[in-house]
Amino acid sequence: VQLVESGGGLVQPGGSLRLSCLASETIFSGYWMGWYRQAPGKERELVARIRSGRDPDYGDSVQGRFTISRDNAKKTVYLRMSSLKPEDTAVYYCNVRGDGNNVWGKGTLVTVSS
């Protein structure tokens, strides 16, 4: 499976952005689909992930500001980001994980700056 992210860009603090990740094939609903991010000089961290039968998981720093959703028919996972802060600046990676599979997209850059 291949994952292609889109929707990144430059946004002002307090603004919103929606990321999309399109998978090249149908992803089993029981697999995790999610978003991770990596800022310069920092380790990659979980932003949010989602799978059927479970509440989504969110990183502590984005809880209440970001919302993850998934459309299995469209093979797409979304990340709605609101109240963006400069510290949200990072490359955002899409990820699919399950049954020993662990696939990453190439990432999309989000820059929060005035």
Phi and psi restraints in degrees (value plus and minus 20) as a CYANA .aco file:
   2 GLN   PHI    -139.0   -99.0
   2 GLN   PSI     125.7   165.7
   3 LEU   PHI    -141.2  -101.2
   3 LEU   PSI     113.3   153.3
   4 VAL   PHI    -146.2  -106.2
   4 VAL   PSI      97.4   137.4
   5 GLU   PHI    -110.0   -70.0
   5 GLU   PSI     132.9   172.9
   6 SER   PHI    -172.5  -132.5
   6 SER   PSI     144.7   184.7
   7 GLY   PHI      84.8   124.8
   7 GLY   PSI     -25.5    14.5
   8 GLY   PHI     -91.7   -51.7
   8 GLY   PSI     150.4   190.4
   9 GLY   PHI     139.7   179.7
   9 GLY   PSI    -185.4  -145.4
  10 LEU   PHI    -117.2   -77.2
  10 LEU   PSI     111.0   151.0
  11 VAL   PHI    -161.0  -121.0
  11 VAL   PSI     128.9   168.9
  12 GLN   PHI     -99.1   -59.1
  12 GLN   PSI     134.2   174.2
  13 PRO   PHI     -74.8   -34.8
  13 PRO   PSI     117.8   157.8
  14 GLY   PHI      68.7   108.7
  14 GLY   PSI     -29.4    10.6
  15 GLY   PHI    -102.6   -62.6
  15 GLY   PSI    -197.1  -157.1
  16 SER   PHI    -149.1  -109.1
  16 SER   PSI     138.8   178.8
  17 LEU   PHI    -176.8  -136.8
  17 LEU   PSI     128.4   168.4
  18 ARG   PHI    -142.9  -102.9
  18 ARG   PSI     105.0   145.0
  19 LEU   PHI    -116.9   -76.9
  19 LEU   PSI     128.4   168.4
  20 SER   PHI    -148.2  -108.2
  20 SER   PSI     128.1   168.1
  21 CYS   PHI    -154.4  -114.4
  21 CYS   PSI      96.6   136.6
  22 LEU   PHI    -122.5   -82.5
  22 LEU   PSI     106.8   146.8
  23 ALA   PHI    -111.7   -71.7
  23 ALA   PSI     128.8   168.8
  24 SER   PHI     -97.2   -57.2
  24 SER   PSI     -32.9     7.1
  25 GLU   PHI    -169.1  -129.1
  25 GLU   PSI     146.2   186.2
  26 THR   PHI     -82.4   -42.4
  26 THR   PSI     113.1   153.1
  27 ILE   PHI    -121.7   -81.7
  27 ILE   PSI     108.3   148.3
  28 PHE   PHI     -73.4   -33.4
  28 PHE   PSI     112.6   152.6
  29 SER   PHI     -82.9   -42.9
  29 SER   PSI     -41.6    -1.6
  30 GLY   PHI    -100.4   -60.4
  30 GLY   PSI     -28.1    11.9
  31 TYR   PHI    -102.1   -62.1
  31 TYR   PSI     127.0   167.0
  32 TRP   PHI     -93.1   -53.1
  32 TRP   PSI     113.3   153.3
  33 MET   PHI    -139.9   -99.9
  33 MET   PSI     114.7   154.7
  34 GLY   PHI    -181.0  -141.0
  34 GLY   PSI    -196.8  -156.8
  35 TRP   PHI    -146.1  -106.1
  35 TRP   PSI     115.7   155.7
  36 TYR   PHI    -145.2  -105.2
  36 TYR   PSI     142.2   182.2
  37 ARG   PHI    -160.5  -120.5
  37 ARG   PSI     135.4   175.4
  38 GLN   PHI    -159.3  -119.3
  38 GLN   PSI      97.9   137.9
  39 ALA   PHI    -112.1   -72.1
  39 ALA   PSI     137.4   177.4
  40 PRO   PHI     -74.8   -34.8
  40 PRO   PSI     108.6   148.6
  41 GLY   PHI      57.9    97.9
  41 GLY   PSI     -14.9    25.1
  42 LYS   PHI    -142.0  -102.0
  42 LYS   PSI     142.6   182.6
  43 GLU   PHI     -99.1   -59.1
  43 GLU   PSI     136.7   176.7
  44 ARG   PHI     -87.3   -47.3
  44 ARG   PSI     117.0   157.0
  45 GLU   PHI    -152.7  -112.7
  45 GLU   PSI     134.3   174.3
  46 LEU   PHI     -89.5   -49.5
  46 LEU   PSI     113.3   153.3
  47 VAL   PHI    -120.5   -80.5
  47 VAL   PSI     -74.9   -34.9
  48 ALA   PHI    -185.1  -145.1
  48 ALA   PSI     131.7   171.7
  49 ARG   PHI    -168.2  -128.2
  49 ARG   PSI     138.9   178.9
  50 ILE   PHI    -169.2  -129.2
  50 ILE   PSI     124.5   164.5
  51 ARG   PHI    -173.9  -133.9
  51 ARG   PSI     143.4   183.4
  52 SER   PHI     -87.9   -47.9
  52 SER   PSI     126.0   166.0
  53 GLY   PHI      59.7    99.7
  53 GLY   PSI     -16.7    23.3
  54 ARG   PHI    -156.0  -116.0
  54 ARG   PSI     129.0   169.0
  55 ASP   PHI     -88.5   -48.5
  55 ASP   PSI     128.1   168.1
  56 PRO   PHI     -82.4   -42.4
  56 PRO   PSI     131.2   171.2
  57 ASP   PHI    -121.0   -81.0
  57 ASP   PSI     118.8   158.8
  58 TYR   PHI    -148.1  -108.1
  58 TYR   PSI     126.6   166.6
  59 GLY   PHI     -87.8   -47.8
  59 GLY   PSI     130.7   170.7
  60 ASP   PHI     -78.5   -38.5
  60 ASP   PSI     -56.4   -16.4
  61 SER   PHI     -95.2   -55.2
  61 SER   PSI     -33.3     6.7
  62 VAL   PHI    -135.1   -95.1
  62 VAL   PSI     -26.0    14.0
  63 GLN   PHI     -73.9   -33.9
  63 GLN   PSI     109.0   149.0
  64 GLY   PHI      67.5   107.5
  64 GLY   PSI     -30.9     9.1
  65 ARG   PHI    -134.0   -94.0
  65 ARG   PSI     -51.1   -11.1
  66 PHE   PHI    -130.4   -90.4
  66 PHE   PSI     128.1   168.1
  67 THR   PHI    -153.5  -113.5
  67 THR   PSI     107.8   147.8
  68 ILE   PHI    -121.5   -81.5
  68 ILE   PSI     123.6   163.6
  69 SER   PHI    -166.0  -126.0
  69 SER   PSI     145.8   185.8
  70 ARG   PHI    -165.3  -125.3
  70 ARG   PSI     116.6   156.6
  71 ASP   PHI    -141.5  -101.5
  71 ASP   PSI      78.6   118.6
  72 ASN   PHI     -84.3   -44.3
  72 ASN   PSI     -54.6   -14.6
  73 ALA   PHI     -84.4   -44.4
  73 ALA   PSI     -53.5   -13.5
  74 LYS   PHI    -114.4   -74.4
  74 LYS   PSI     -20.2    19.8
  75 LYS   PHI      36.8    76.8
  75 LYS   PSI      19.1    59.1
  76 THR   PHI    -153.4  -113.4
  76 THR   PSI     120.6   160.6
  77 VAL   PHI    -138.7   -98.7
  77 VAL   PSI     121.4   161.4
  78 TYR   PHI    -138.6   -98.6
  78 TYR   PSI     134.9   174.9
  79 LEU   PHI    -154.5  -114.5
  79 LEU   PSI      90.9   130.9
  80 ARG   PHI    -112.1   -72.1
  80 ARG   PSI     100.9   140.9
  81 MET   PHI    -134.6   -94.6
  81 MET   PSI     105.7   145.7
  82 SER   PHI    -147.0  -107.0
  82 SER   PSI     145.3   185.3
  83 SER   PHI      29.3    69.3
  83 SER   PSI      27.1    67.1
  84 LEU   PHI     -85.9   -45.9
  84 LEU   PSI     124.8   164.8
  85 LYS   PHI    -140.1  -100.1
  85 LYS   PSI     137.2   177.2
  86 PRO   PHI     -75.0   -35.0
  86 PRO   PSI     -52.6   -12.6
  87 GLU   PHI     -93.1   -53.1
  87 GLU   PSI     -24.3    15.7
  88 ASP   PHI    -103.4   -63.4
  88 ASP   PSI     -26.2    13.8
  89 THR   PHI     -81.8   -41.8
  89 THR   PSI     105.1   145.1
  90 ALA   PHI    -198.1  -158.1
  90 ALA   PSI     150.3   190.3
  91 VAL   PHI    -108.3   -68.3
  91 VAL   PSI     107.3   147.3
  92 TYR   PHI    -122.6   -82.6
  92 TYR   PSI     106.6   146.6
  93 TYR   PHI    -132.7   -92.7
  93 TYR   PSI     117.0   157.0
  94 CYS   PHI    -106.9   -66.9
  94 CYS   PSI     126.3   166.3
  95 ASN   PHI    -162.8  -122.8
  95 ASN   PSI     121.4   161.4
  96 VAL   PHI    -143.4  -103.4
  96 VAL   PSI     112.4   152.4
  97 ARG   PHI    -162.8  -122.8
  97 ARG   PSI     113.9   153.9
  98 GLY   PHI     144.8   184.8
  98 GLY   PSI     124.8   164.8
  99 ASP   PHI      31.3    71.3
  99 ASP   PSI      22.1    62.1
 100 GLY   PHI      63.4   103.4
 100 GLY   PSI     -27.4    12.6
 101 ASN   PHI    -106.2   -66.2
 101 ASN   PSI     123.3   163.3
 102 ASN   PHI    -171.1  -131.1
 102 ASN   PSI      77.1   117.1
 103 VAL   PHI    -135.8   -95.8
 103 VAL   PSI     118.8   158.8
 104 TRP   PHI    -140.2  -100.2
 104 TRP   PSI     125.6   165.6
 105 GLY   PHI    -102.0   -62.0
 105 GLY   PSI     159.6   199.6
 106 LYS   PHI    -106.7   -66.7
 106 LYS   PSI     -32.9     7.1
 107 GLY   PHI      78.1   118.1
 107 GLY   PSI     135.8   175.8
 108 THR   PHI    -155.8  -115.8
 108 THR   PSI     116.1   156.1
 109 LEU   PHI    -105.6   -65.6
 109 LEU   PSI     110.2   150.2
 110 VAL   PHI    -136.3   -96.3
 110 VAL   PSI     103.7   143.7
 111 THR   PHI    -140.5  -100.5
 111 THR   PSI     102.5   142.5
 112 VAL   PHI    -129.6   -89.6
 112 VAL   PSI      89.4   129.4
 113 SER   PHI    -180.0  -140.0
 113 SER   PSI     129.3   169.3
